[in-house]
Amino acid sequence: MTDRRRSVRRSAGEARWAAARLRPGRDVALVDIGEGGVLIETPARLFPGTRVVLQFIAPGGSVSVRGRVVRCEVAALDPSRGVRYRGAVSFDERQHDLGELATR
């Protein structure tokens, strides 16, 4: 399988964002993040083509980034937590500082 990513991705463990939120207020879990986009996990289904705003929250402040949902699929079926979806969001503009800020 060929990796089509245009930039390096950092795993959630490498990124030091305290939290991420899909505006207007739905918390999401970061799977990985790069300059061009992010992979998130959420209990809510995301619809490809939908415009979104993601807010990345760190101890020193937050950053809001606009993007578009590229794909969404069921990631897990958990009896206690329900359905978990994994969605890819492509940023409208490359976020050169986002990955760097996340590792400071």
Secondary structure, 3 states (H helix, E strand, C coil): CCCCCCCCEEECCCCCCCEEEECCCEEEEEEEEECCEEEEEECCCCCCCCEEEEEEEECCEEEEEEEEEEEEEEEEEECCCEEEEEEEEEECCCCCCHHHHHCC
